[in-house]
Amino acid sequence: MLVDRRITAYRSLARAEGVLKLRAAKLPLHELNVRGLTCREPLNVDTVMELMQRWHWNCDGMEKRRELEMIMGGSGSTSEASSLYRSCFLEAAARAMKTQRERHPNRTIHLRSDSCGEL
């Protein structure tokens, strides 16, 4: 994870891909359907860390439930798993963004583009 001290659009992306030769990805925050919040929104590091931790906890719990279901004779389809992983992310992101809004009530939307396509 790269953390910048100042917000400069695409600086971390350029550093990750160009200098460090890392594969970069955006968090699909636009899927939360919060007006003005897109995958291009710079987040505080505490928010990103909370989101990642919650996502891990959610998915870990989900994987344990799926293992039990498989033992009990569940279907375990790929589309079902994809939907569950998406739910894990959305719940984690929603809670992390709620925490950010509480900690930083004057937070502004920095980038107004709605485009969240490929990097």
C-alpha positions as CSV (number, residue, x, y, z in Angstrom):
1,M,0.0,0.0,0.0
2,L,1.3,3.4,-0.9
3,V,0.5,6.4,1.2
4,D,1.0,10.0,0.0
5,R,1.2,12.9,2.4
6,R,-0.4,15.3,-0.1
7,I,-3.2,14.8,-2.6
8,T,-1.9,14.8,-6.1
9,A,-4.0,13.0,-8.7
10,Y,-2.5,9.8,-9.9
11,R,0.8,10.3,-8.1
12,S,0.5,7.0,-6.2
13,L,-0.5,5.2,-9.4
14,A,2.5,6.5,-11.3
15,R,4.8,5.6,-8.5
16,A,3.3,2.1,-8.1
17,E,3.3,1.2,-11.7
18,G,6.3,3.2,-13.0
19,V,8.8,3.1,-10.2
20,L,7.9,0.2,-8.1
21,K,6.5,-2.0,-10.9
22,L,3.4,-2.9,-8.8
23,R,0.0,-3.7,-10.0
24,A,-2.4,-0.9,-8.9
25,A,-6.2,-1.2,-8.3
26,K,-8.9,1.1,-7.2
27,L,-11.4,0.4,-4.5
28,P,-14.9,0.2,-6.1
29,L,-16.3,2.9,-3.9
30,H,-18.8,3.9,-6.6
31,E,-20.7,0.7,-5.8
32,L,-21.8,2.2,-2.5
33,N,-24.0,4.6,-4.5
34,V,-23.1,7.6,-2.3
35,R,-23.5,10.8,-4.2
36,G,-20.2,12.4,-4.9
37,L,-18.1,9.4,-3.8
38,T,-16.2,7.6,-6.6
39,C,-13.3,5.2,-6.8
40,R,-11.1,8.2,-7.4
41,E,-11.7,9.8,-4.0
42,P,-8.5,10.1,-2.0
43,L,-9.1,8.6,1.4
44,N,-7.3,9.1,4.7
45,V,-5.0,6.3,5.6
46,D,-7.0,5.4,8.7
47,T,-10.0,4.9,6.5
48,V,-8.2,2.7,4.1
49,M,-6.7,0.6,6.9
50,E,-10.1,0.2,8.5
51,L,-11.8,-0.7,5.2
52,M,-9.1,-3.4,4.5
53,Q,-9.3,-4.8,8.0
54,R,-13.1,-5.0,8.0
55,W,-13.1,-6.5,4.5
56,H,-10.6,-9.2,5.7
57,W,-12.7,-10.0,8.7
58,N,-15.9,-10.1,6.7
59,C,-14.4,-12.4,4.1
60,D,-12.8,-14.6,6.6
61,G,-16.1,-15.1,8.4
62,M,-17.9,-15.7,5.1
63,E,-15.3,-18.3,4.0
64,K,-15.8,-20.2,7.2
65,R,-19.5,-20.2,6.8
66,R,-19.1,-21.4,3.2
67,E,-16.9,-24.2,4.3
68,L,-19.5,-25.3,6.8
69,E,-22.2,-25.1,4.1
70,M,-20.1,-27.2,1.7
71,I,-19.7,-29.9,4.4
72,M,-23.5,-29.8,4.9
73,G,-24.1,-30.3,1.2
74,G,-24.4,-26.7,-0.1
75,S,-24.0,-25.8,-3.8
76,G,-21.0,-23.5,-3.5
77,S,-21.5,-21.9,-6.9
78,T,-19.1,-19.3,-8.3
79,S,-21.7,-16.6,-8.8
80,E,-22.9,-17.2,-5.2
81,A,-19.3,-16.7,-4.0
82,S,-18.8,-13.6,-6.1
83,S,-22.0,-12.1,-4.6
84,L,-20.8,-12.9,-1.1
85,Y,-17.4,-11.3,-1.6
86,R,-19.0,-8.2,-3.1
87,S,-21.2,-8.0,0.0
88,C,-18.1,-8.4,2.2
89,F,-16.6,-5.4,0.5
90,L,-19.7,-3.2,0.5
91,E,-20.3,-3.7,4.2
92,A,-16.7,-3.0,5.0
93,A,-16.6,0.1,2.8
94,A,-19.8,1.5,4.1
95,R,-18.7,1.2,7.7
96,A,-15.3,2.7,7.0
97,M,-16.8,5.6,5.1
98,K,-19.2,6.2,8.0
99,T,-16.2,6.3,10.4
100,Q,-14.4,8.7,8.1
101,R,-17.4,11.0,7.9
102,E,-17.6,11.0,11.7
103,R,-13.9,11.6,12.2
104,H,-13.6,14.2,9.4
105,P,-17.0,15.9,9.1
106,N,-15.7,18.7,6.9
107,R,-14.3,16.3,4.3
108,T,-14.8,17.5,0.8
109,I,-15.1,15.5,-2.4
110,H,-11.7,16.1,-4.1
111,L,-12.2,14.6,-7.5
112,R,-15.6,15.0,-9.1
113,S,-15.3,12.6,-12.0
114,D,-17.7,9.7,-12.0
115,S,-15.5,7.6,-14.2
116,C,-14.3,4.6,-12.3
117,G,-13.2,2.4,-15.2
118,E,-9.8,0.9,-15.8
119,L,-6.7,2.5,-14.3
